[in-house]
Amino acid sequence: GNLGRLAGLLAGLPVTTGGNTIQRHCSSGLNSIAVAANHIKCDGVDVAVAGGVESISMPRVGFGGEANMDPKLTDMYPAIYMAMIESGLSTTARSRAAAVGPWQFVSSTARLRGLRVDSWVDERRDLEKATLAACRHIKLLYGMFQNWPLALAAYNAGEYRIQRAIGLQGDPDYWHLRLPRETRDYVPKYIAAARIGRDPAAYGFASPSIDTLRFDHVTLKDTFSLDQVARAGGFPVRDFTRLNPHLLSGCTPPNEESYTLRVPAGKGESTAIAVTKIPEGERIAWRKHRIERGETLGAIAARYRTTARAIMDLNGIKNPRRVRAGTELTIPYPRGVQVASASPAPSGTYRVRSGDTLSAIARAHGVSVSALKQANGLSGTCL
């Protein structure tokens, strides 16, 4: 059940990331710990704990020792168990509040911590980059509160909510603050995860085999679909997407001078050479298109000189009849082809009557809503 799943996930942590390896493994290095009353001293930092909790181990996130790692992160306190209770280390996790990735960043916080989030790339899903950003964020929160339970609570609820709760209640003790249920449970969940993660066998859990992602980096000077790169490199596209879960549209982002991504270990040099040999005529341009009411995939494909099947495959569409207006599609089309503009509105005027809507007028005259708005200088849909 859920407990067994938790055990399996915990047993493979913390994460070491550096060079060309992301490895999930159990850490053997523990901070020095001295227990006194209701506090734990970890390398000189007091961490308040709930009454009845006698001890907590705080293994470090394995960021030390790699030559190319950010030296500011080598003394980070453990945070990986937060990712466990946030997402189970899933790169595809998405919450009701639109928090995404293993560390459950909302887009504003992600950008603040240096992650790219747009229609093409969402680095909240990149395990390595998101982990480094989370460590920076957690370190800043600890610097703000000088207290680990409050820092953890602030990660969950936001620092301003915690500051406001302290100001209103006049008590800086996490265990006494009146907070949302999820935040009240957050630190106890972290404590439980850390204790189980330190010694899974003591709680009846068996450690799974180590899952290691090994990869090479390849820098591309043009835009390619992930399928093109995988075929050129001679490896399954599923391995490629597993290494690059942050690429949202099945291709490298367009209009970039260069873009670096991961390929399976040992495939870097051969892939870089093979990709340069893809003929210019086979290279693809990409565009985002938001479906208007009444548009069909066939009509969109004709406009971009591509096929409905290519659009369906790239966007994961199984049934074209289920595609709704407002959906944003990634459209592949042959490079150098002039994309047809939306059908122009016929000449003439129309007097708006009571009850008319833009969509009804557009349908009656065989034009798109966007063309109608553009012709009449409208920014919204209200008449």
Secondary structure per residue as TSV (DSSP state, phi and psi in degrees):
chain	resnum	aa	ss	phi	psi
A	1	G	-	360.0	-153.8
A	2	N	H	-64.0	-36.2
A	3	L	H	-65.1	-41.1
A	4	G	H	-65.1	-38.5
A	5	R	H	-64.8	-42.0
A	6	L	H	-59.4	-43.2
A	7	A	H	-61.6	-45.9
A	8	G	H	-61.6	-38.6
A	9	L	H	-71.5	-42.4
A	10	L	H	-65.7	-37.3
A	11	A	T	-66.7	-16.4
A	12	G	T	-98.6	20.8
A	13	L	-	-122.0	165.5
A	14	P	S	-73.6	-169.8
A	15	V	E	-109.7	132.1
A	16	T	E	-103.6	131.3
A	17	T	E	-136.1	131.4
A	18	G	E	168.5	156.0
A	19	G	T	58.8	-127.2
A	20	N	T	-116.8	34.0
A	21	T	E	-136.0	134.9
A	22	I	E	-117.5	117.7
A	23	Q	E	-126.2	133.0
A	24	R	E	-99.5	121.3
A	25	H	-	-156.3	165.9
A	26	C	-	-81.8	134.6
A	27	S	-	-87.5	140.3
A	28	S	-	-102.0	-12.9
A	29	G	-	-87.3	123.4
A	30	L	B	-117.6	145.8
A	31	N	-	-66.8	154.8
A	32	S	-	-68.2	135.8
A	33	I	E	-130.6	131.5
A	34	A	E	-128.2	127.0
A	35	V	E	-99.2	129.4
A	36	A	E	-144.1	119.3
A	37	A	T	52.5	-124.1
A	38	N	T	-104.3	28.7
A	39	H	E	-127.8	152.1
A	40	I	E	-120.1	130.3
A	41	K	E	-101.6	112.9
A	42	C	E	-111.6	107.5
A	43	D	T	49.2	42.7
A	44	G	T	88.6	-1.9
A	45	V	E	-106.3	123.7
A	46	D	E	-76.6	130.8
A	47	V	E	-120.8	114.3
A	48	A	E	-70.1	139.8
A	49	V	-	-131.4	165.0
A	50	A	-	-72.2	151.9
A	51	G	T	-58.4	139.1
A	52	G	T	96.0	-18.4
A	53	V	-	-87.3	114.7
A	54	E	-	-83.8	-34.1
A	55	S	-	-159.6	153.4
A	56	I	-	-139.5	135.5
A	57	S	-	-97.5	144.4
A	58	M	-	-129.3	79.4
A	59	P	B	-64.8	144.7
A	60	R	-	-74.8	148.4
A	61	V	-	-67.6	133.7
A	62	G	S	-78.2	68.6
A	63	F	-	-101.8	-3.0
A	64	G	S	-87.6	150.9
A	65	G	S	97.1	-21.3
A	66	E	-	-79.3	135.0
A	67	A	T	-64.1	-33.0
A	68	N	T	-104.8	20.3
A	69	M	S	-87.9	155.7
A	70	D	-	-64.6	116.7
A	71	P	G	-63.2	-21.0
A	72	K	G	-68.9	-16.7
A	73	L	G	-99.3	-3.2
A	74	T	T	-70.0	-18.7
A	75	D	T	-107.9	23.8
A	76	M	-	-66.3	142.2
A	77	Y	-	-76.6	161.4
A	78	P	-	-63.9	136.4
A	79	A	-	-135.5	-9.6
A	80	I	H	-61.0	-28.8
A	81	Y	H	-68.6	-19.9
A	82	M	H	-65.6	-41.0
A	83	A	H	-63.6	-30.7
A	84	M	H	-65.2	-47.5
A	85	I	H	-79.9	-17.2
A	86	E	H	-76.8	-47.0
A	87	S	H	-145.8	-6.5
A	88	G	S	68.7	24.5
A	89	L	S	60.4	32.1
A	90	S	-	-87.7	127.7
A	91	T	T	-76.4	-13.1
A	92	T	T	-104.0	2.0
A	93	A	-	-62.1	139.1
A	94	R	B	-143.7	127.5
A	95	S	-	-92.6	172.1
A	96	R	T	-62.9	-25.9
A	97	A	T	-90.1	13.3
A	98	A	-	67.1	24.7
A	99	A	-	-80.6	138.1
A	100	V	B	-129.7	148.2
A	101	G	T	88.5	-179.3
A	102	P	T	-61.1	-29.4
A	103	W	T	-103.8	3.4
A	104	Q	T	52.7	52.9
A	105	F	B	-80.3	137.8
A	106	V	-	-79.6	159.5
A	107	S	H	-61.7	-38.2
A	108	S	H	-64.9	-43.8
A	109	T	H	-67.6	-38.9
A	110	A	H	-59.7	-46.9
A	111	R	H	-64.9	-37.9
A	112	L	H	-60.8	-32.8
A	113	R	T	-95.7	16.0
A	114	G	T	91.8	12.0
A	115	L	-	-94.1	145.1
A	116	R	-	-87.5	128.4
A	117	V	B	-137.4	109.8
A	118	D	S	-152.4	-165.6
A	119	S	S	-69.1	-20.2
A	120	W	S	-105.0	-35.2
A	121	V	B	-133.0	134.4
A	122	D	B	-131.1	95.2
A	123	E	G	-73.0	-3.3
A	124	R	G	-63.4	-22.3
A	125	R	G	-90.3	-7.7
A	126	D	-	-84.6	110.8
A	127	L	H	-57.7	-42.2
A	128	E	H	-70.4	-53.4
A	129	K	H	-66.6	-39.5
A	130	A	H	-67.7	-35.2
A	131	T	H	-65.7	-42.9
A	132	L	H	-63.4	-41.2
A	133	A	H	-64.5	-39.9
A	134	A	H	-64.1	-39.2
A	135	C	H	-64.5	-40.7
A	136	R	H	-61.9	-43.2
A	137	H	H	-64.7	-46.5
A	138	I	H	-64.7	-38.8
A	139	K	H	-63.7	-39.4
A	140	L	H	-65.7	-39.3
A	141	L	H	-65.2	-39.9
A	142	Y	H	-65.6	-39.9
A	143	G	H	-61.4	-29.8
A	144	M	H	-74.7	-42.4
A	145	F	H	-103.4	-19.9
A	146	Q	S	54.0	36.5
A	147	N	-	-160.1	122.4
A	148	W	H	-67.8	-44.7
A	149	P	H	-57.5	-41.1
A	150	L	H	-68.2	-36.9
A	151	A	H	-63.7	-42.3
A	152	L	H	-64.9	-43.2
A	153	A	H	-62.1	-38.7
A	154	A	H	-67.3	-33.3
A	155	Y	H	-62.7	-38.4
A	156	N	H	-77.1	-46.9
A	157	A	H	-104.6	-14.7
A	158	G	-	100.8	139.8
A	159	E	H	-65.3	-31.9
A	160	Y	H	-70.8	-35.3
A	161	R	H	-65.6	-40.5
A	162	I	H	-67.5	-43.2
A	163	Q	H	-61.2	-40.2
A	164	R	H	-66.2	-41.0
A	165	A	H	-63.1	-41.8
A	166	I	H	-63.9	-43.7
A	167	G	H	-63.9	-41.0
A	168	L	H	-73.3	-36.5
A	169	Q	H	-97.8	-13.7
A	170	G	-	67.4	23.3
A	171	D	-	-137.9	114.0
A	172	P	-	-84.8	10.8
A	173	D	-	-87.6	116.2
A	174	Y	G	-52.2	-40.0
A	175	W	G	-71.5	-13.0
A	176	H	G	-106.5	-12.4
A	177	L	-	-72.2	142.3
A	178	R	-	-87.3	110.1
A	179	L	-	-131.5	165.7
A	180	P	-	-56.6	150.8
A	181	R	H	-54.1	-43.5
A	182	E	H	-60.5	-39.6
A	183	T	H	-74.0	-35.2
A	184	R	H	-62.8	-32.9
A	185	D	H	-86.0	-11.2
A	186	Y	H	-66.3	-50.1
A	187	V	H	-67.1	-43.8
A	188	P	H	-57.3	-38.3
A	189	K	H	-64.0	-41.0
A	190	Y	H	-61.9	-44.3
A	191	I	H	-60.1	-45.1
A	192	A	H	-63.3	-44.0
A	193	A	H	-63.3	-41.4
A	194	A	H	-66.3	-39.3
A	195	R	H	-69.7	-42.0
A	196	I	H	-66.6	-41.4
A	197	G	H	-64.5	-29.5
A	198	R	H	-67.2	-39.8
A	199	D	-	-147.2	76.2
A	200	P	G	-56.8	-36.9
A	201	A	G	-62.4	-31.9
A	202	A	G	-65.3	-20.9
A	203	Y	G	-107.2	13.9
A	204	G	T	83.4	19.7
A	205	F	-	-106.9	140.9
A	206	A	-	-97.2	138.0
A	207	S	-	-76.9	133.5
A	208	P	-	-76.9	171.4
A	209	S	-	-67.5	152.6
A	210	I	-	-69.7	133.9
A	211	D	-	-107.5	109.8
A	212	T	E	-114.9	129.0
A	213	L	E	-99.9	114.5
A	214	R	E	-112.7	139.8
A	215	F	E	-155.9	163.5
A	216	D	E	-110.9	158.8
A	217	H	E	-99.8	139.8
A	218	V	E	-129.9	131.1
A	219	T	E	-103.7	121.3
A	220	L	E	-101.8	140.8
A	221	K	S	-99.9	7.4
A	222	D	S	-147.4	175.9
A	223	T	-	-93.9	130.5
A	224	F	-	-137.1	152.7
A	225	S	B	-76.0	153.7
A	226	L	H	-62.3	-32.9
A	227	D	H	-65.3	-40.9
A	228	Q	H	-61.8	-44.9
A	229	V	H	-65.2	-41.4
A	230	A	H	-64.4	-42.9
A	231	R	H	-63.6	-42.7
A	232	A	H	-64.2	-37.6
A	233	G	H	-84.2	-12.9
A	234	G	T	75.2	39.9
A	235	F	S	-139.9	157.8
A	236	P	-	-64.2	140.1
A	237	V	H	-64.1	-27.4
A	238	R	H	-66.1	-33.7
A	239	D	H	-67.5	-36.4
A	240	F	H	-67.6	-47.0
A	241	T	H	-67.8	-30.8
A	242	R	H	-64.3	-34.6
A	243	L	H	-81.2	-18.5
A	244	N	-	-130.7	58.3
A	245	P	T	-67.9	-11.0
A	246	H	T	-82.4	-10.1
A	247	L	B	-85.5	113.2
A	248	L	-	-88.1	-23.9
A	249	S	S	-113.4	18.0
A	250	G	S	72.8	15.6
A	251	C	B	-155.4	166.0
A	252	T	-	-74.3	151.2
A	253	P	-	-63.6	136.6
A	254	P	S	-76.4	169.9
A	255	N	S	59.4	30.8
A	256	E	-	-110.8	139.0
A	257	E	S	-64.3	-37.1
A	258	S	-	-159.8	159.1
A	259	Y	E	-146.7	132.1
A	260	T	E	-102.5	131.2
A	261	L	E	-137.1	177.2
A	262	R	E	-103.2	141.6
A	263	V	E	-128.4	160.6
A	264	P	E	-54.2	147.3
A	265	A	T	-54.5	136.4
A	266	G	T	87.5	-4.9
A	267	K	-	-106.8	1.0
A	268	G	H	-62.4	-56.2
A	269	E	H	-65.3	-44.6
A	270	S	H	-67.3	-35.5
A	271	T	H	-68.0	-42.7
A	272	A	H	-58.8	-40.3
A	273	I	H	-71.2	-44.4
A	274	A	H	-64.7	-37.5
A	275	V	H	-65.3	-36.4
A	276	T	H	-65.8	-18.4
A	277	K	T	-89.8	-3.1
A	278	I	S	-66.7	122.0
A	279	P	-	-58.5	148.0
A	280	E	G	-57.3	-37.3
A	281	G	G	-67.8	-19.8
A	282	E	G	-95.1	-5.0
A	283	R	-	-80.5	151.6
A	284	I	E	-117.0	142.6
A	285	A	E	-96.7	159.3
A	286	W	E	-133.2	145.4
A	287	R	E	-147.9	149.4
A	288	K	E	-91.3	139.5
A	289	H	E	-139.0	126.0
A	290	R	E	-96.0	124.4
A	291	I	-	-67.9	128.5
A	292	E	-	-87.6	158.1
A	293	R	T	-60.2	129.8
A	294	G	T	93.2	-12.9
A	295	E	-	-75.1	146.5
A	296	T	-	-116.0	159.8
A	297	L	H	-61.8	-34.7
A	298	G	H	-63.4	-41.8
A	299	A	H	-67.9	-39.3
A	300	I	H	-65.2	-42.6
A	301	A	H	-61.7	-41.4
A	302	A	H	-64.3	-38.1
A	303	R	H	-62.9	-38.6
A	304	Y	T	-96.8	7.1
A	305	R	T	57.8	42.2
A	306	T	S	-130.3	-163.1
A	307	T	-	-119.0	152.2
A	308	A	H	-61.6	-36.9
A	309	R	H	-63.7	-39.8
A	310	A	H	-63.6	-40.0
A	311	I	H	-65.9	-42.9
A	312	M	H	-63.3	-45.3
A	313	D	H	-63.1	-44.1
A	314	L	H	-68.2	-33.5
A	315	N	H	-101.2	7.8
A	316	G	T	65.6	33.2
A	317	I	-	-92.5	122.5
A	318	K	S	-94.1	-37.9
A	319	N	-	-124.0	109.1
A	320	P	G	-64.0	-20.7
A	321	R	G	-75.1	-13.6
A	322	R	G	-95.4	0.6
A	323	V	-	-76.2	128.2
A	324	R	-	-105.9	155.1
A	325	A	T	-59.9	141.9
A	326	G	T	96.1	-15.4
A	327	T	-	-69.8	135.1
A	328	E	E	-94.6	124.8
A	329	L	E	-109.4	151.2
A	330	T	E	-96.0	122.7
A	331	I	E	-108.9	120.2
A	332	P	E	-90.5	137.8
A	333	Y	E	-149.0	153.0
A	334	P	E	-60.1	134.2
A	335	R	T	-64.7	139.2
A	336	G	T	91.8	-9.8
A	337	V	-	-83.7	134.6
A	338	Q	-	-76.7	121.2
A	339	V	-	-77.0	131.0
A	340	A	-	-67.6	139.3
A	341	S	-	-78.0	164.3
A	342	A	-	-61.4	151.0
A	343	S	-	-57.2	128.0
A	344	P	-	-70.4	150.0
A	345	A	-	-71.2	141.6
A	346	P	-	-64.3	153.2
A	347	S	S	-66.5	157.7
A	348	G	S	117.5	-179.9
A	349	T	-	-129.2	163.3
A	350	Y	-	-139.1	131.8
A	351	R	-	-89.8	121.5
A	352	V	-	-69.3	132.8
A	353	R	-	-105.4	162.3
A	354	S	T	-59.5	130.7
A	355	G	T	93.0	-10.1
A	356	D	-	-66.4	148.5
A	357	T	-	-125.5	158.1
A	358	L	H	-59.5	-42.0
A	359	S	H	-64.5	-39.1
A	360	A	H	-67.4	-41.6
A	361	I	H	-64.3	-42.6
A	362	A	H	-61.6	-44.0
A	363	R	H	-63.1	-41.8
A	364	A	H	-64.6	-28.5
A	365	H	H	-108.6	5.3
A	366	G	T	69.1	34.3
A	367	V	-	-127.2	168.2
A	368	S	-	-85.9	157.7
A	369	V	H	-61.4	-40.7
A	370	S	H	-63.4	-39.2
A	371	A	H	-65.6	-39.2
A	372	L	H	-64.1	-42.7
A	373	K	H	-65.5	-42.0
A	374	Q	H	-64.5	-41.3
A	375	A	H	-66.7	-27.1
A	376	N	H	-109.6	7.4
A	377	G	T	65.0	34.4
A	378	L	-	-95.5	139.4
A	379	S	S	-102.0	-25.6
A	380	G	S	-116.9	-166.0
A	381	T	S	-108.7	-1.7
A	382	C	-	-81.7	141.3
A	383	L	-	-105.1	360.0
